Amino acid sequence: MTIDQRLNELVHYALSKNLIEEQDVIFCKNQLMEILHLDESQTPVINETFDRRPLYRILDDILDWASSQGFLQNNTVTERDLLDTKLMAVFSNRPSDITNQFRQIQQAEGVEAATAWFYEWNQDVHYIRRDRIAKNMSWKTPTEFGDLDITINLSKPEKDPKEIAAAKNVPSANYPLCLLCKENVGYAGRLNHPARQNLRTVPVSLNGEEWHVQFSPYVYYHEHAIVLSAKHEPMKINVRTFQRLLDFVEQYPHYFIGSNADLPIVGGSILSHDHYQAGKYEFPMARASEEEIEPLENFGDVTVAKVKWPMSVLRVKGTDKEQVVLASEMIRQKWQHYEDQSVGVLPFSGDTPHHTITPIARFRDGKFELDLVLRNNRTSEEHPMGIYHPHKEVHHIKKENIGLIEVMGLAVLPGRLKQELNELTDALLTDHPEKQIASNENIAKHLDWALKVKGNHPDLNLSNADEVLQQEVGTVFSTILSHAGVFKRDENGQKALLRFMMTLQ
C-alpha cells in the first residue's frame, strides 16, 4: 500500500469514529499531506474502502514510511510520538468545540454520559493509546482487608539511550511550566516534553476557582481523570482542598476524586502544580468496612469512623457538604500538631512539619464522604527513605512513593517486574533455584523472597507458578501499605488511633 493509500485509510478511520464528517475528508487529507511534505495525491480519498485495522497499526505504517524518508532522525519512540500526535491533531476539534459537545451531552443525557463520550474521544484521537494500555498486566489479591488491585504498568514506554542523549541537547524551556499546566493543550512538544496537540480539557469551577478536567494518557483505572488548577501553584492540603473535592463530586457524583499529599516522600510525583485524580472506579479502600463510628456533635449529622485498612484512615461523612468540609478541616488541624511518642508519632523536627493528609472524596448513598488518610514523612537512620514508606526488604518489588492511587488499594508496579517474574518462574522450577536466581543479575534482588515463596508452596509447578508469584506480589503490596500506615494494625497502634479520635470531640 502506498503512503497515499495509508493516509486515505487514516482519514477513513477518523470518519468511522465520527471525528470528522464526509465534507472534511479532502481538507484533512491535505493537512496530512502537508505534515508529511507531500505535494500531490494519486488516489482520491473517498473512492476507497478499507478493512477496519486498529489505529496504531495504521499510524505505525505511516511512521515507518516517514522514517524511511528521513523525517525521523533516530526513529525513537519519542520522535514517533511527536509525529503521530501531530497527525492526529488534524482530526481533533478545537477546545471550545469539545467543551460545547460535552455540555450538550451533559444536558441531554447527564454528566455520566458526557464523561463516557469524552473518554472514548480521547482514545479515538490517540491521546489515550489503546494499544499501550492493553499491555498492562492486572490481577486481584485477596487479603484480610479485601481484594487488592495489582497492575504492572507497561503502557508508559521506556526511553532508549538515543532518546536520553538527544534530550540532553534540547535547551531547557519554561513553556509550559510543567506537564499539568493548561498551556499544554495543543502544544507541539519537543524531545524533552510530550506532544499534546490532541489534548483537550473541560473547564470546571471548584470553590469558585478555574480548574480543568482531562484524562490521563497512562490509564490505571476506568476513566482515569486528572483535575488540574488553571494556576501553576504548589500542592497544598487545606480547607480549600476539601471544598474543591466535595464541589467536584457534587457535579460529578459518579466519580471519586482525591489528592496526593503535599509533602515529599508521602506526596505525588508532581508537587509543583496543584492537581487531583478522579475517575469512575471503586477502589478497594472504598469497599473497606468502618470501625468505631462516632458522631461529631458540633457538625450536624457528620460522623467519623476509622476504616479497616492497612493505612490509617478516618472516614468523615454527612449530608451537609459544608459541615463535612469543616469537620475534615478540624481533623486536619488536629493531626497537623498531634503527637504520640508511645507509637513514634511526631509532628515536627524543629520547625519542619511531618504530618499531612491524603484526602479522597465521594458522594455515596446521599452523603458527602471524605476519607482522610493520615500521613507522616519522617525519616530515620533505619529507614532513610521514609519511616512510613516501603521498607528496604520490599524494594525488590517497589521502592517508589505510595501515592493516592496506591493508598486506595491499587498497586502500580514497575514494568521491569513482568520479565523478572517470568525469569523467577523459570529459575524456581529448576533443580537448583537458589543458584539460578543468585547468578542472574536481573532477579538476584528477589532471592530471599523467592525462596520463601517456594518454601510456602511445595507444590509449585509449571501450571500454577505464574499465579502463585502474582498472588505473592499482591501480599507484598499489602505489606507495603502497612509500612505506610502511621498507626499500625496491631493492638497498640489501634488504641493509639482511637486516642487521636478522642481528641476530635
C-alpha positions as CSV (number, residue, x, y, z in Angstrom):
1,M,0.0,0.0,0.0
2,T,1.4,3.4,-0.9
3,I,1.7,6.3,1.6
4,D,-1.2,8.0,-0.3
5,Q,-3.4,5.0,0.4
6,R,-2.3,4.8,4.1
7,L,-3.3,8.5,4.5
8,N,-6.6,7.6,2.9
9,E,-7.0,4.8,5.4
10,L,-6.3,7.2,8.3
11,V,-9.0,9.6,7.1
12,H,-11.5,6.8,6.7
13,Y,-10.7,5.8,10.3
14,A,-11.4,9.3,11.5
15,L,-14.7,9.3,9.5
16,S,-15.7,5.9,11.1
17,K,-15.1,7.3,14.6
18,N,-17.2,10.5,13.9
19,L,-14.1,12.6,14.5
20,I,-14.8,14.3,11.1
21,E,-17.7,14.5,8.7
22,E,-17.6,13.5,5.0
23,Q,-17.3,17.1,4.0
24,D,-14.0,17.2,5.9
25,V,-12.2,14.3,4.3
26,I,-10.3,16.1,1.5
27,F,-9.4,19.0,3.8
28,C,-8.0,16.6,6.4
29,K,-6.1,14.6,3.7
30,N,-4.5,17.8,2.5
31,Q,-3.4,18.7,6.0
32,L,-1.9,15.2,6.5
33,M,0.0,15.6,3.2
34,E,1.4,19.0,4.3
35,I,2.7,17.4,7.5
36,L,4.5,14.7,5.5
37,H,5.7,17.1,2.8
38,L,3.6,15.5,0.0
39,D,2.7,17.8,-2.8
40,E,0.2,15.7,-4.6
41,S,-2.2,12.7,-4.2
42,Q,-2.6,9.9,-6.6
43,T,-5.7,8.3,-5.1
44,P,-9.0,10.1,-4.2
45,V,-9.7,9.6,-0.5
46,I,-13.4,8.9,-0.9
47,N,-13.1,6.3,-3.6
48,E,-11.5,3.5,-1.4
49,T,-12.8,1.1,1.2
50,F,-10.6,-0.4,3.9
51,D,-10.7,-3.1,6.5
52,R,-11.1,-1.8,10.0
53,R,-7.5,-2.0,11.2
54,P,-6.6,-0.7,14.7
55,L,-5.4,2.9,14.7
56,Y,-2.0,2.1,16.0
57,R,-1.3,-0.2,13.0
58,I,-2.3,2.5,10.5
59,L,-0.1,5.0,12.3
60,D,2.8,2.5,12.5
61,D,2.8,2.1,8.8
62,I,2.8,5.8,8.2
63,L,5.6,6.4,10.7
64,D,7.7,3.6,9.2
65,W,7.4,5.4,5.8
66,A,8.3,8.7,7.4
67,S,11.4,7.1,8.9
68,S,12.4,5.6,5.5
69,Q,12.1,9.1,4.1
70,G,14.4,10.6,6.7
71,F,11.7,12.6,8.6
72,L,12.6,10.8,11.8
73,Q,16.2,11.3,12.7
74,N,16.5,8.3,15.1
75,N,13.1,6.6,14.7
76,T,12.8,6.5,18.5
77,V,9.5,6.2,20.5
78,T,9.6,9.9,21.4
79,E,10.2,11.0,17.8
80,R,7.4,8.7,16.5
81,D,5.0,10.0,19.3
82,L,5.8,13.6,18.3
83,L,4.8,12.9,14.7
84,D,1.8,10.7,15.1
85,T,0.3,13.2,17.6
86,K,0.8,15.9,15.0
87,L,-1.1,13.7,12.5
88,M,-4.0,13.0,14.9
89,A,-4.3,16.7,15.7
90,V,-5.7,17.1,12.2
91,F,-8.8,15.2,13.5
92,S,-9.0,16.9,16.9
93,N,-11.6,19.6,17.3
94,R,-10.9,22.9,18.9
95,P,-11.1,23.0,22.7
96,S,-14.3,25.2,22.7
97,D,-16.0,22.6,20.3
98,I,-15.1,19.8,22.7
99,T,-16.4,21.7,25.7
100,N,-19.6,22.6,23.9
101,Q,-20.2,18.9,22.9
102,F,-19.5,17.8,26.4
103,R,-22.1,20.3,27.8
104,Q,-24.7,19.3,25.2
105,I,-24.4,15.6,26.1
106,Q,-24.4,16.5,29.8
107,Q,-27.6,18.5,29.5
108,A,-29.3,15.9,27.3
109,E,-28.1,12.6,28.9
110,G,-26.4,13.5,32.2
111,V,-22.8,14.0,33.3
112,E,-22.0,10.3,33.3
113,A,-22.8,10.0,29.6
114,A,-20.7,13.1,28.9
115,T,-17.6,11.7,30.6
116,A,-18.1,8.4,28.9
117,W,-18.1,10.2,25.5
118,F,-15.1,12.3,26.4
119,Y,-13.2,9.2,27.5
120,E,-13.9,7.5,24.2
121,W,-13.0,10.5,22.2
122,N,-9.6,10.7,23.9
123,Q,-9.0,7.1,22.9
124,D,-10.2,7.7,19.3
125,V,-7.8,10.6,18.8
126,H,-4.9,8.6,20.3
127,Y,-4.3,10.8,23.3
128,I,-5.0,7.6,25.3
129,R,-3.2,5.0,23.3
130,R,-5.3,1.8,23.4
131,D,-2.5,-0.4,22.2
132,R,-0.2,0.6,25.1
133,I,-2.9,0.4,27.8
134,A,-3.7,-3.2,26.6
135,K,-0.2,-4.3,27.5
136,N,-0.7,-3.6,31.3
137,M,-0.9,-6.7,33.5
138,S,-3.5,-6.7,36.2
139,W,-5.0,-9.1,38.8
140,K,-6.5,-9.1,42.3
141,T,-5.1,-10.5,45.5
142,P,-7.4,-11.4,48.5
143,T,-6.2,-10.1,51.9
144,E,-7.8,-9.5,55.3
145,F,-8.7,-6.0,54.0
146,G,-10.5,-7.3,50.9
147,D,-9.2,-7.8,47.4
148,L,-6.3,-5.5,46.4
149,D,-5.9,-4.5,42.8
150,I,-2.4,-5.1,41.3
151,T,-1.1,-3.8,38.0
152,I,2.2,-3.9,36.3
153,N,2.4,-0.7,34.3
154,L,3.6,-1.4,30.7
155,S,1.8,1.5,29.0
156,K,4.5,4.1,29.6
157,P,7.3,3.4,27.1
158,E,10.8,3.3,28.4
159,K,13.3,5.7,26.8
160,D,16.2,4.2,24.9
161,P,19.7,5.7,25.2
162,K,19.5,7.6,21.9
163,E,16.4,9.5,23.2
164,I,18.0,10.3,26.5
165,A,21.2,11.6,24.8
166,A,19.2,13.6,22.3
167,A,17.0,15.2,25.0
168,K,20.2,16.4,26.8
169,N,20.9,18.6,23.7
170,V,17.5,20.2,23.8
171,P,17.6,23.6,25.5
172,S,15.5,23.8,28.7
173,A,12.3,25.8,28.4
174,N,9.8,27.4,30.7
175,Y,6.8,26.9,28.5
176,P,4.7,25.1,29.5
177,L,6.0,25.4,33.1
178,C,5.1,21.7,33.8
179,L,3.2,18.8,32.3
180,L,0.0,19.8,34.2
181,C,-0.3,23.5,33.0
182,K,-3.2,24.3,30.9
183,E,-0.8,25.7,28.3
184,N,-0.1,22.0,27.3
185,V,-3.4,22.0,25.3
186,G,-2.4,21.9,21.7
187,Y,1.3,22.1,22.4
188,A,3.5,20.5,19.7
189,G,6.0,19.1,22.2
190,R,9.8,18.5,21.8
191,L,12.2,15.8,22.7
192,N,12.0,16.6,26.4
193,H,8.3,17.4,26.5
194,P,5.5,15.2,25.1
195,A,3.4,16.3,22.2
196,R,-0.1,17.5,23.3
197,Q,-1.8,18.6,20.1
198,N,-4.6,16.2,20.7
199,L,-5.0,17.0,24.4
200,R,-8.3,18.7,25.4
201,T,-9.7,19.6,28.8
202,V,-13.2,20.5,30.1
203,P,-13.4,23.5,32.5
204,V,-14.9,23.0,35.9
205,S,-15.5,25.5,38.7
206,L,-14.3,24.3,42.1
207,N,-14.8,26.6,45.1
208,G,-15.2,29.5,42.7
209,E,-11.9,28.8,41.0
210,E,-11.0,27.8,37.5
211,W,-10.0,24.1,37.2
212,H,-9.9,21.7,34.2
213,V,-10.7,18.0,33.7
214,Q,-8.7,15.9,31.4
215,F,-7.9,12.2,31.1
216,S,-4.5,10.6,31.9
217,P,-2.7,9.2,28.9
218,Y,-1.5,6.4,31.2
219,V,-4.8,4.9,32.3
220,Y,-4.5,3.0,35.6
221,Y,-8.3,2.5,36.0
222,H,-11.5,3.3,34.2
223,E,-11.9,7.0,33.2
224,H,-8.7,7.9,35.0
225,A,-9.0,11.7,35.1
226,I,-6.7,14.5,36.1
227,V,-8.3,17.6,37.6
228,L,-5.8,20.5,37.5
229,S,-5.7,24.0,38.6
230,A,-5.6,26.7,36.0
231,K,-2.8,28.3,38.0
232,H,0.7,26.9,38.4
233,E,0.7,26.8,42.2
234,P,2.2,24.2,44.5
235,M,0.2,21.3,46.0
236,K,-1.3,22.3,49.4
237,I,-3.8,20.4,51.6
238,N,-6.1,22.8,53.4
239,V,-9.7,23.7,53.9
240,R,-9.9,24.8,50.2
241,T,-8.8,21.3,49.2
242,F,-11.8,19.8,50.9
243,Q,-14.2,22.4,49.5
244,R,-12.9,21.7,45.9
245,L,-13.1,17.9,46.3
246,L,-16.7,18.0,47.5
247,D,-17.7,20.6,44.9
248,F,-16.4,18.2,42.3
249,V,-18.3,15.1,43.5
250,E,-21.4,17.2,43.7
251,Q,-21.0,18.0,40.0
252,Y,-19.6,14.5,39.1
253,P,-21.4,12.2,41.5
254,H,-20.4,9.1,39.6
255,Y,-16.7,9.9,40.2
256,F,-14.4,9.7,43.2
257,I,-11.7,12.4,43.4
258,G,-8.6,12.5,45.6
259,S,-5.4,14.5,46.2
260,N,-1.9,13.3,46.8
261,A,-0.4,14.6,50.0
262,D,1.6,17.8,49.8
263,L,4.9,16.8,51.4
264,P,7.8,14.9,49.8
265,I,8.1,11.1,50.4
266,V,4.4,10.7,51.1
267,G,3.3,13.0,48.2
268,G,2.9,12.5,44.5
269,S,5.5,12.8,41.8
270,I,4.5,16.4,40.9
271,L,4.2,18.7,43.9
272,S,4.7,21.9,41.9
273,H,1.2,22.1,40.4
274,D,-2.0,21.6,42.4
275,H,-4.0,18.8,40.9
276,Y,-6.2,15.9,41.8
277,Q,-7.0,12.5,40.3
278,A,-10.5,11.3,39.7
279,G,-12.5,8.6,37.8
280,K,-15.3,6.1,37.5
281,Y,-13.8,3.4,39.6
282,E,-14.4,1.8,43.0
283,F,-11.1,1.2,44.7
284,P,-10.6,-1.5,47.4
285,M,-10.4,1.1,50.1
286,A,-13.9,2.4,49.2
287,R,-15.2,-1.1,50.0
288,A,-13.4,-1.4,53.3
289,S,-15.6,-1.6,56.4
290,E,-15.9,1.1,59.0
291,E,-15.0,0.6,62.7
292,E,-15.7,2.7,65.8
293,I,-18.2,5.1,64.2
294,E,-18.6,8.2,66.2
295,P,-20.8,11.3,65.8
296,L,-19.1,14.7,65.6
297,E,-21.7,16.7,67.6
298,N,-20.6,20.1,66.6
299,F,-21.0,19.4,62.9
300,G,-24.7,18.4,62.4
301,D,-25.1,14.8,61.3
302,V,-21.4,14.3,60.4
303,T,-19.8,11.1,61.7
304,V,-16.2,9.9,61.8
305,A,-15.0,6.3,61.7
306,K,-11.7,4.5,61.4
307,V,-11.6,2.3,58.3
308,K,-10.4,-1.3,58.3
309,W,-7.4,-0.7,56.2
310,P,-3.6,-1.2,56.5
311,M,-3.0,2.5,56.4
312,S,-4.5,4.9,58.9
313,V,-7.8,6.2,57.5
314,L,-10.6,8.2,59.0
315,R,-13.9,8.4,57.1
316,V,-15.9,11.6,57.5
317,K,-19.4,11.7,56.1
318,G,-22.7,13.6,56.3
319,T,-25.5,15.1,54.3
320,D,-24.3,18.7,54.6
321,K,-21.4,19.5,52.4
322,E,-20.1,22.5,54.3
323,Q,-20.2,20.6,57.6
324,V,-18.2,17.7,56.2
325,V,-15.7,20.3,55.0
326,L,-15.5,22.0,58.4
327,A,-15.2,18.7,60.2
328,S,-12.4,17.5,57.9
329,E,-10.5,20.7,58.4
330,M,-10.8,20.4,62.1
331,I,-9.3,16.9,61.9
332,R,-6.5,18.1,59.6
333,Q,-5.6,20.9,62.0
334,K,-5.7,18.5,65.0
335,W,-3.5,16.0,63.1
336,Q,-1.0,18.7,62.0
337,H,0.1,19.1,65.6
338,Y,-0.7,15.7,67.1
339,E,2.0,13.8,69.0
340,D,2.0,10.4,70.5
341,Q,5.6,9.3,71.4
342,S,4.4,5.9,72.6
343,V,3.9,4.9,69.0
344,G,6.5,7.1,67.4
345,V,4.1,9.7,66.0
346,L,6.0,13.0,65.9
347,P,4.6,16.1,64.0
348,F,7.7,18.2,63.7
349,S,11.5,18.1,63.6
350,G,12.3,21.6,64.8
351,D,10.2,23.8,62.5
352,T,9.9,21.1,59.8
353,P,6.3,19.7,59.6
354,H,5.8,15.9,59.0
355,H,2.0,15.4,59.3
356,T,-0.3,15.8,56.3
357,I,-3.3,14.1,54.8
358,T,-4.2,12.3,51.6
359,P,-7.9,13.1,51.1
360,I,-10.4,11.1,48.9
361,A,-13.9,12.3,48.3
362,R,-17.1,10.5,47.1
363,F,-20.8,11.2,47.0
364,R,-22.4,7.9,48.1
365,D,-25.9,6.9,49.4
366,G,-26.9,10.6,49.6
367,K,-23.9,11.6,51.7
368,F,-20.7,13.5,51.1
369,E,-17.8,11.4,52.1
370,L,-14.1,12.2,52.7
371,D,-11.6,9.6,53.6
372,L,-8.7,11.3,55.4
373,V,-5.5,9.2,55.2
374,L,-3.1,10.3,57.9
375,R,0.4,10.6,56.6
376,N,3.9,11.4,58.1
377,N,7.1,11.8,56.1
378,R,9.7,11.4,58.8
379,T,12.9,9.5,58.1
380,S,15.3,7.7,60.4
381,E,18.7,6.0,60.2
382,E,17.0,2.7,59.8
383,H,14.6,4.0,57.2
384,P,16.4,6.9,55.3
385,M,13.8,6.9,52.5
386,G,10.9,7.2,55.0
387,I,9.6,5.5,58.1
388,Y,6.2,5.3,56.6
389,H,7.5,4.4,53.1
390,P,8.1,1.0,51.6
391,H,10.9,-0.5,53.7
392,K,14.1,-1.9,52.3
393,E,13.0,-5.5,52.4
394,V,10.3,-4.8,49.8
395,H,12.3,-2.6,47.4
396,H,12.8,-5.6,45.1
397,I,9.1,-5.2,44.3
398,K,8.6,-1.4,44.8
399,K,10.5,1.4,46.4
400,E,8.7,4.4,44.9
401,N,6.4,6.7,46.9
402,I,3.0,5.4,48.0
403,G,0.7,8.0,46.3
404,L,-3.0,8.5,46.1
405,I,-3.8,5.5,43.8
406,E,-1.9,3.0,45.8
407,V,-3.2,4.4,49.1
408,M,-6.7,3.3,47.8
409,G,-5.5,-0.2,47.1
410,L,-4.3,-0.2,43.5
411,A,-0.7,-1.1,43.2
412,V,1.1,0.5,40.2
413,L,4.2,-1.6,39.9
414,P,7.2,-1.0,37.6
415,G,7.2,-2.6,34.2
416,R,10.5,-4.4,34.9
417,L,8.5,-6.9,37.0
418,K,6.9,-8.6,34.1
419,Q,10.2,-10.0,32.8
420,E,11.6,-10.6,36.3
421,L,8.6,-12.7,37.3
422,N,9.0,-14.7,34.1
423,E,12.6,-15.4,34.9
424,L,11.9,-16.2,38.5
425,T,9.3,-18.8,37.4
426,D,11.9,-20.5,35.2
427,A,14.5,-20.4,38.0
428,L,12.2,-21.7,40.7
429,L,11.3,-24.7,38.7
430,T,14.9,-25.8,38.2
431,D,16.7,-28.3,40.5
432,H,18.9,-25.5,41.9
433,P,16.7,-22.4,42.2
434,E,18.9,-20.6,44.7
435,K,21.9,-20.9,42.4
436,Q,19.9,-19.9,39.3
437,I,18.5,-16.8,40.9
438,A,21.7,-15.7,42.6
439,S,23.6,-15.9,39.3
440,N,21.0,-13.9,37.3
441,E,21.6,-10.1,37.9
442,N,18.0,-9.3,36.8
443,I,16.4,-11.3,39.6
444,A,19.2,-11.7,42.2
445,K,17.5,-9.0,44.3
446,H,14.4,-11.3,44.6
447,L,16.4,-14.2,46.1
448,D,15.3,-14.2,49.7
449,W,11.7,-13.5,48.8
450,A,11.6,-16.1,46.0
451,L,13.0,-18.9,48.2
452,K,10.3,-18.1,50.9
453,V,7.7,-18.3,48.1
454,K,9.0,-21.7,47.1
455,G,9.0,-22.9,50.7
456,N,5.4,-21.8,51.2
457,H,4.3,-23.5,48.1
458,P,5.9,-27.0,47.9
459,D,3.5,-27.9,45.1
460,L,4.9,-25.1,42.9
461,N,4.8,-26.3,39.2
462,L,4.7,-25.0,35.7
463,S,0.9,-24.7,35.7
464,N,0.5,-22.7,38.9
465,A,3.8,-20.8,39.2
466,D,2.6,-17.6,37.4
467,E,-0.5,-17.3,39.6
468,V,1.4,-18.1,42.8
469,L,4.0,-15.4,42.1
470,Q,1.3,-12.9,41.2
471,Q,-0.5,-13.5,44.5
472,E,2.7,-13.3,46.5
473,V,3.4,-10.0,44.8
474,G,0.0,-8.8,46.0
475,T,0.8,-9.9,49.5
476,V,4.0,-7.8,49.4
477,F,1.8,-4.8,48.3
478,S,-0.4,-5.4,51.4
479,T,2.8,-5.3,53.5
480,I,3.9,-2.1,51.7
481,L,0.6,-0.4,52.7
482,S,1.1,-1.5,56.3
483,H,4.6,0.1,56.2
484,A,2.9,3.4,55.1
485,G,0.4,3.2,57.9
486,V,1.2,5.7,60.7
487,F,-0.9,3.8,63.3
488,K,-0.2,0.1,62.8
489,R,-3.0,-2.5,62.8
490,D,-1.7,-4.1,66.0
491,E,-3.3,-3.6,69.4
492,N,-1.1,-0.7,70.4
493,G,-1.5,1.0,67.0
494,Q,-5.2,0.9,67.0
495,K,-5.5,2.0,70.6
496,A,-3.3,5.0,69.7
497,L,-5.5,5.8,66.7
498,L,-8.6,5.7,69.0
499,R,-6.8,8.2,71.3
500,F,-6.4,10.5,68.4
501,M,-10.1,10.1,67.6
502,M,-11.0,11.1,71.1
503,T,-9.4,14.5,70.6
504,L,-11.9,15.2,67.8
505,Q,-14.9,15.5,70.2
